[in-house]
Amino acid sequence: MELTRSEDDARLVLGISGKCTVEHAASLREALLDAVSTGKGLALDVSDVAEVDVTFLQLLLSTALTLARDGKSLERSGPVSVAASQAARISGFAQTPQLATFFADEERDG
């Protein structure tokens, strides 16, 4: 898994690529906690995610819930990768209210 980070005045964009599985959960969790702690809006670019397991989806949900508690929402930058979309759909995470918008219309940009 590889992470990239860019930000402007209003939001931070965290790019996530490669394998997003339990082996990488700790480093992804730390990156998401750090991103949330900035106090800015957060957008994730998951367009290059190649492999996903339920751990990744649980971390997305936890991040969305944490942001919601602070009056923010988890946004998406770019399209959802096929791997992430399929995993979210099969597991039911795509229908979770806090992630439904994130996974809706997978091909949209932003």
C-alpha positions as CSV (number, residue, x, y, z in Angstrom):
1,M,0.0,0.0,0.0
2,E,1.2,3.5,-0.8
3,L,-0.1,6.8,0.6
4,T,0.2,10.3,-0.9
5,R,-1.0,13.5,0.7
6,S,-1.9,16.9,-0.6
7,E,-3.8,19.7,0.9
8,D,-5.1,23.2,0.4
9,D,-6.7,25.7,2.7
10,A,-10.0,23.7,3.0
11,R,-9.2,20.0,2.7
12,L,-6.7,17.3,2.7
13,V,-6.6,14.7,0.0
14,L,-5.2,11.3,0.9
15,G,-4.4,9.1,-2.0
16,I,-4.4,5.4,-1.2
17,S,-3.1,2.8,-3.7
18,G,-2.1,-0.9,-3.9
19,K,-3.2,-3.6,-1.4
20,C,-5.5,-2.3,1.3
21,T,-5.7,-5.4,3.4
22,V,-5.1,-6.4,7.1
23,E,-1.4,-6.4,6.6
24,H,-1.5,-2.6,6.0
25,A,-4.3,-1.7,8.4
26,A,-2.1,-0.2,11.1
27,S,-0.3,2.2,8.8
28,L,-3.6,3.2,7.1
29,R,-5.2,3.7,10.5
30,E,-2.4,6.0,11.5
31,A,-2.6,8.0,8.2
32,L,-6.4,8.4,8.6
33,L,-6.1,9.5,12.3
34,D,-3.4,12.0,11.3
35,A,-5.6,13.3,8.4
36,V,-8.7,13.7,10.7
37,S,-6.6,15.5,13.3
38,T,-5.8,18.3,10.9
39,G,-9.3,19.7,11.4
40,K,-9.7,20.1,7.6
41,G,-12.1,18.4,5.3
42,L,-10.9,15.0,4.1
43,A,-11.2,13.4,0.7
44,L,-9.8,10.0,-0.2
45,D,-8.5,9.1,-3.6
46,V,-9.1,5.3,-3.9
47,S,-8.9,5.1,-7.7
48,D,-5.7,3.0,-7.6
49,V,-6.6,0.6,-4.8
50,A,-5.9,-2.9,-6.2
51,E,-7.0,-5.2,-3.4
52,V,-9.4,-4.6,-0.5
53,D,-10.6,-6.6,2.5
54,V,-13.1,-5.8,5.2
55,T,-10.4,-4.1,7.4
56,F,-10.1,-1.3,4.8
57,L,-13.9,-0.8,4.7
58,Q,-14.1,-0.8,8.5
59,L,-11.4,1.9,8.6
60,L,-13.3,4.0,6.1
61,L,-16.5,3.7,8.1
62,S,-14.7,4.6,11.3
63,T,-13.2,7.6,9.6
64,A,-16.6,8.7,8.3
65,L,-18.1,8.4,11.8
66,T,-15.3,10.4,13.4
67,L,-15.7,13.2,10.8
68,A,-19.5,13.2,11.2
69,R,-19.0,13.7,14.9
70,D,-17.1,16.9,14.1
71,G,-19.7,18.0,11.6
72,K,-17.7,17.0,8.5
73,S,-18.1,14.2,5.9
74,L,-15.8,11.9,4.2
75,E,-15.4,12.9,0.6
76,R,-14.0,11.2,-2.4
77,S,-11.5,12.5,-4.9
78,G,-11.7,10.7,-8.2
79,P,-13.4,7.4,-9.1
80,V,-13.6,4.3,-6.9
81,S,-11.4,1.5,-8.0
82,V,-13.1,-1.7,-9.2
83,A,-11.6,-3.6,-6.3
84,A,-12.9,-1.2,-3.7
85,S,-16.3,-0.9,-5.4
86,Q,-16.8,-4.6,-5.5
87,A,-15.7,-5.2,-1.9
88,A,-18.0,-2.5,-0.7
89,R,-21.0,-3.8,-2.7
90,I,-20.4,-7.5,-1.7
91,S,-19.9,-6.7,2.0
92,G,-22.8,-4.3,2.3
93,F,-20.6,-1.3,3.2
94,A,-21.8,0.5,0.1
95,Q,-25.3,0.7,1.6
96,T,-24.1,1.9,5.0
97,P,-25.5,5.4,5.4
98,Q,-22.2,6.9,6.3
99,L,-20.5,5.5,3.2
100,A,-23.4,5.4,0.7
101,T,-22.4,8.8,-0.8
102,F,-18.7,7.8,-0.9
103,F,-19.4,4.7,-3.0
104,A,-22.4,6.1,-5.0
105,D,-21.8,6.8,-8.6
106,E,-18.3,5.2,-8.7
107,E,-17.3,6.8,-11.9
108,R,-17.8,10.4,-10.8
109,D,-14.7,12.6,-10.3
110,G,-14.8,14.2,-6.9
